[in-house]
Each structure stands twice: as structure tokens, then as C-alpha cells.
Amino acid sequence: MNQLSFDDLLDDKKELILCQLSPGFHWLRITSGHTPSELMSRVHFSLHGFDYLYENTQGKNEILNLFDGLVKIMTWEEVNERGEG
């Protein structure tokens, strides 16, 4: 289970993790509070301080253009190893 530490709460990182689930389908995780307001209606759920979105390639590109923080591209295996999926 992904748990936030006290340091994580103080750090307030702007981060987007991008993972391609299949050709044309992407999983995105954005630190809550840093999801651009125009994207909030597209958030599928929020959990443990993160907003989760599932998008096609066009939607993913739109989100990447709007997001102004650190972007990490990971494989699904890496996401699961870190316990973030």
C-alpha cells in the first residue's frame, strides 16, 4: 500500500507519472492539488494524495501540454514494483 510520510506532505511535489497500458491507452497519476483545473472533470478517482486518469493518446498529449511539473514515464511493471498502480 502506498503511504505518505510526513516528509512527503511537506515536500508538495508536482509530479505526473505516465504509463502506457496498451497502444493508444495510458494511465496517468498526478499529485493532487497540481492537476490543472481544466482536467478535473477527467479525473477517474483520487486516492492517497494523487489524481488518476485513464486517457487515449490524444488526451495524454493534451494533459502533458497542460502540466507544468516533473513527468516520469514508467512501464506498468515499474509502477507495480513501486506499489503505485
PyMOL commands that place a pseudoatom at each C-alpha (Angstrom):
pseudoatom trace, name=CA, resn=MET, resi=1, chain=A, elem=C, hetatm=0, pos=[0.000, 0.000, 0.000]
pseudoatom trace, name=CA, resn=ASN, resi=2, chain=A, elem=C, hetatm=0, pos=[1.287, 3.475, -0.864]
pseudoatom trace, name=CA, resn=GLN, resi=3, chain=A, elem=C, hetatm=0, pos=[1.533, 5.548, 2.323]
pseudoatom trace, name=CA, resn=LEU, resi=4, chain=A, elem=C, hetatm=0, pos=[2.674, 9.151, 2.566]
pseudoatom trace, name=CA, resn=SER, resi=5, chain=A, elem=C, hetatm=0, pos=[5.342, 10.051, 5.097]
pseudoatom trace, name=CA, resn=PHE, resi=6, chain=A, elem=C, hetatm=0, pos=[5.454, 13.359, 6.973]
pseudoatom trace, name=CA, resn=ASP, resi=7, chain=A, elem=C, hetatm=0, pos=[8.279, 14.478, 4.632]
pseudoatom trace, name=CA, resn=ASP, resi=8, chain=A, elem=C, hetatm=0, pos=[6.113, 13.707, 1.599]
pseudoatom trace, name=CA, resn=LEU, resi=9, chain=A, elem=C, hetatm=0, pos=[3.406, 16.007, 2.927]
pseudoatom trace, name=CA, resn=LEU, resi=10, chain=A, elem=C, hetatm=0, pos=[5.905, 18.823, 3.420]
pseudoatom trace, name=CA, resn=ASP, resi=11, chain=A, elem=C, hetatm=0, pos=[7.556, 18.329, 0.029]
pseudoatom trace, name=CA, resn=ASP, resi=12, chain=A, elem=C, hetatm=0, pos=[4.426, 19.030, -2.082]
pseudoatom trace, name=CA, resn=LYS, resi=13, chain=A, elem=C, hetatm=0, pos=[5.998, 17.709, -5.308]
pseudoatom trace, name=CA, resn=LYS, resi=14, chain=A, elem=C, hetatm=0, pos=[4.385, 18.407, -8.668]
pseudoatom trace, name=CA, resn=GLU, resi=15, chain=A, elem=C, hetatm=0, pos=[4.649, 15.072, -10.392]
pseudoatom trace, name=CA, resn=LEU, resi=16, chain=A, elem=C, hetatm=0, pos=[2.952, 13.245, -13.225]
pseudoatom trace, name=CA, resn=ILE, resi=17, chain=A, elem=C, hetatm=0, pos=[3.648, 9.564, -13.781]
pseudoatom trace, name=CA, resn=LEU, resi=18, chain=A, elem=C, hetatm=0, pos=[2.757, 8.315, -17.244]
pseudoatom trace, name=CA, resn=CYS, resi=19, chain=A, elem=C, hetatm=0, pos=[2.402, 4.654, -18.126]
pseudoatom trace, name=CA, resn=GLN, resi=20, chain=A, elem=C, hetatm=0, pos=[1.262, 3.188, -21.451]
pseudoatom trace, name=CA, resn=LEU, resi=21, chain=A, elem=C, hetatm=0, pos=[-1.096, 0.294, -20.682]
pseudoatom trace, name=CA, resn=SER, resi=22, chain=A, elem=C, hetatm=0, pos=[-1.592, -0.665, -24.324]
pseudoatom trace, name=CA, resn=PRO, resi=23, chain=A, elem=C, hetatm=0, pos=[-1.162, 1.052, -27.684]
pseudoatom trace, name=CA, resn=GLY, resi=24, chain=A, elem=C, hetatm=0, pos=[-3.359, 4.127, -27.514]
pseudoatom trace, name=CA, resn=PHE, resi=25, chain=A, elem=C, hetatm=0, pos=[-4.335, 3.765, -23.822]
pseudoatom trace, name=CA, resn=HIS, resi=26, chain=A, elem=C, hetatm=0, pos=[-2.474, 5.473, -20.970]
pseudoatom trace, name=CA, resn=TRP, resi=27, chain=A, elem=C, hetatm=0, pos=[-2.571, 5.631, -17.157]
pseudoatom trace, name=CA, resn=LEU, resi=28, chain=A, elem=C, hetatm=0, pos=[-1.597, 8.952, -15.582]
pseudoatom trace, name=CA, resn=ARG, resi=29, chain=A, elem=C, hetatm=0, pos=[-1.107, 9.809, -11.924]
pseudoatom trace, name=CA, resn=ILE, resi=30, chain=A, elem=C, hetatm=0, pos=[-0.829, 13.464, -10.887]
pseudoatom trace, name=CA, resn=THR, resi=31, chain=A, elem=C, hetatm=0, pos=[-0.082, 14.760, -7.405]
pseudoatom trace, name=CA, resn=SER, resi=32, chain=A, elem=C, hetatm=0, pos=[-3.417, 16.047, -6.036]
pseudoatom trace, name=CA, resn=GLY, resi=33, chain=A, elem=C, hetatm=0, pos=[-3.570, 19.811, -5.964]
pseudoatom trace, name=CA, resn=HIS, resi=34, chain=A, elem=C, hetatm=0, pos=[-1.469, 20.061, -9.116]
pseudoatom trace, name=CA, resn=THR, resi=35, chain=A, elem=C, hetatm=0, pos=[-3.960, 18.684, -11.626]
pseudoatom trace, name=CA, resn=PRO, resi=36, chain=A, elem=C, hetatm=0, pos=[-4.828, 21.578, -13.955]
pseudoatom trace, name=CA, resn=SER, resi=37, chain=A, elem=C, hetatm=0, pos=[-8.366, 22.784, -13.219]
pseudoatom trace, name=CA, resn=GLU, resi=38, chain=A, elem=C, hetatm=0, pos=[-9.493, 22.181, -16.797]
pseudoatom trace, name=CA, resn=LEU, resi=39, chain=A, elem=C, hetatm=0, pos=[-8.671, 18.472, -16.332]
pseudoatom trace, name=CA, resn=MET, resi=40, chain=A, elem=C, hetatm=0, pos=[-10.506, 17.879, -13.044]
pseudoatom trace, name=CA, resn=SER, resi=41, chain=A, elem=C, hetatm=0, pos=[-13.627, 16.582, -14.803]
pseudoatom trace, name=CA, resn=ARG, resi=42, chain=A, elem=C, hetatm=0, pos=[-11.461, 13.855, -16.395]
pseudoatom trace, name=CA, resn=VAL, resi=43, chain=A, elem=C, hetatm=0, pos=[-10.046, 12.513, -13.099]
pseudoatom trace, name=CA, resn=HIS, resi=44, chain=A, elem=C, hetatm=0, pos=[-11.347, 8.959, -12.666]
pseudoatom trace, name=CA, resn=PHE, resi=45, chain=A, elem=C, hetatm=0, pos=[-10.567, 8.842, -8.936]
pseudoatom trace, name=CA, resn=SER, resi=46, chain=A, elem=C, hetatm=0, pos=[-8.348, 10.381, -6.242]
pseudoatom trace, name=CA, resn=LEU, resi=47, chain=A, elem=C, hetatm=0, pos=[-6.529, 8.250, -3.680]
pseudoatom trace, name=CA, resn=HIS, resi=48, chain=A, elem=C, hetatm=0, pos=[-3.675, 8.784, -1.170]
pseudoatom trace, name=CA, resn=GLY, resi=49, chain=A, elem=C, hetatm=0, pos=[-2.853, 12.282, -2.457]
pseudoatom trace, name=CA, resn=PHE, resi=50, chain=A, elem=C, hetatm=0, pos=[-2.953, 11.519, -6.168]
pseudoatom trace, name=CA, resn=ASP, resi=51, chain=A, elem=C, hetatm=0, pos=[-5.417, 12.013, -9.038]
pseudoatom trace, name=CA, resn=TYR, resi=52, chain=A, elem=C, hetatm=0, pos=[-5.694, 9.128, -11.515]
pseudoatom trace, name=CA, resn=LEU, resi=53, chain=A, elem=C, hetatm=0, pos=[-6.668, 9.480, -15.174]
pseudoatom trace, name=CA, resn=TYR, resi=54, chain=A, elem=C, hetatm=0, pos=[-7.035, 6.955, -17.997]
pseudoatom trace, name=CA, resn=GLU, resi=55, chain=A, elem=C, hetatm=0, pos=[-6.696, 8.525, -21.438]
pseudoatom trace, name=CA, resn=ASN, resi=56, chain=A, elem=C, hetatm=0, pos=[-6.255, 7.781, -25.110]
pseudoatom trace, name=CA, resn=THR, resi=57, chain=A, elem=C, hetatm=0, pos=[-3.157, 9.150, -26.877]
pseudoatom trace, name=CA, resn=GLN, resi=58, chain=A, elem=C, hetatm=0, pos=[-4.807, 12.456, -27.791]
pseudoatom trace, name=CA, resn=GLY, resi=59, chain=A, elem=C, hetatm=0, pos=[-5.950, 13.003, -24.186]
pseudoatom trace, name=CA, resn=LYS, resi=60, chain=A, elem=C, hetatm=0, pos=[-2.499, 12.071, -22.860]
pseudoatom trace, name=CA, resn=ASN, resi=61, chain=A, elem=C, hetatm=0, pos=[-0.840, 14.612, -25.166]
pseudoatom trace, name=CA, resn=GLU, resi=62, chain=A, elem=C, hetatm=0, pos=[-3.287, 17.312, -24.067]
pseudoatom trace, name=CA, resn=ILE, resi=63, chain=A, elem=C, hetatm=0, pos=[-2.528, 16.606, -20.396]
pseudoatom trace, name=CA, resn=LEU, resi=64, chain=A, elem=C, hetatm=0, pos=[1.238, 16.667, -20.990]
pseudoatom trace, name=CA, resn=ASN, resi=65, chain=A, elem=C, hetatm=0, pos=[0.893, 20.071, -22.682]
pseudoatom trace, name=CA, resn=LEU, resi=66, chain=A, elem=C, hetatm=0, pos=[-1.052, 21.473, -19.705]
pseudoatom trace, name=CA, resn=PHE, resi=67, chain=A, elem=C, hetatm=0, pos=[1.056, 20.001, -16.877]
pseudoatom trace, name=CA, resn=ASP, resi=68, chain=A, elem=C, hetatm=0, pos=[3.990, 22.126, -15.693]
pseudoatom trace, name=CA, resn=GLY, resi=69, chain=A, elem=C, hetatm=0, pos=[5.782, 19.779, -13.290]
pseudoatom trace, name=CA, resn=LEU, resi=70, chain=A, elem=C, hetatm=0, pos=[8.063, 16.746, -13.315]
pseudoatom trace, name=CA, resn=VAL, resi=71, chain=A, elem=C, hetatm=0, pos=[6.942, 13.996, -15.729]
pseudoatom trace, name=CA, resn=LYS, resi=72, chain=A, elem=C, hetatm=0, pos=[8.118, 10.403, -15.223]
pseudoatom trace, name=CA, resn=ILE, resi=73, chain=A, elem=C, hetatm=0, pos=[7.496, 7.773, -17.886]
pseudoatom trace, name=CA, resn=MET, resi=74, chain=A, elem=C, hetatm=0, pos=[7.333, 4.262, -16.467]
pseudoatom trace, name=CA, resn=THR, resi=75, chain=A, elem=C, hetatm=0, pos=[6.342, 0.790, -17.611]
pseudoatom trace, name=CA, resn=TRP, resi=76, chain=A, elem=C, hetatm=0, pos=[3.415, -0.929, -15.896]
pseudoatom trace, name=CA, resn=GLU, resi=77, chain=A, elem=C, hetatm=0, pos=[5.891, -3.361, -14.317]
pseudoatom trace, name=CA, resn=GLU, resi=78, chain=A, elem=C, hetatm=0, pos=[7.852, -0.456, -12.778]
pseudoatom trace, name=CA, resn=VAL, resi=79, chain=A, elem=C, hetatm=0, pos=[4.641, 1.107, -11.471]
pseudoatom trace, name=CA, resn=ASN, resi=80, chain=A, elem=C, hetatm=0, pos=[3.629, -2.165, -9.802]
pseudoatom trace, name=CA, resn=GLU, resi=81, chain=A, elem=C, hetatm=0, pos=[7.114, -2.752, -8.347]
pseudoatom trace, name=CA, resn=ARG, resi=82, chain=A, elem=C, hetatm=0, pos=[6.906, 0.644, -6.644]
pseudoatom trace, name=CA, resn=GLY, resi=83, chain=A, elem=C, hetatm=0, pos=[3.366, -0.127, -5.447]
pseudoatom trace, name=CA, resn=GLU, resi=84, chain=A, elem=C, hetatm=0, pos=[1.851, 2.828, -7.298]
pseudoatom trace, name=CA, resn=GLY, resi=85, chain=A, elem=C, hetatm=0, pos=[-0.574, 1.083, -9.616]
for i in range(1, 85): cmd.bond("trace and resi %d" % i, "trace and resi %d" % (i + 1))
show_as sticks, trace
zoom trace
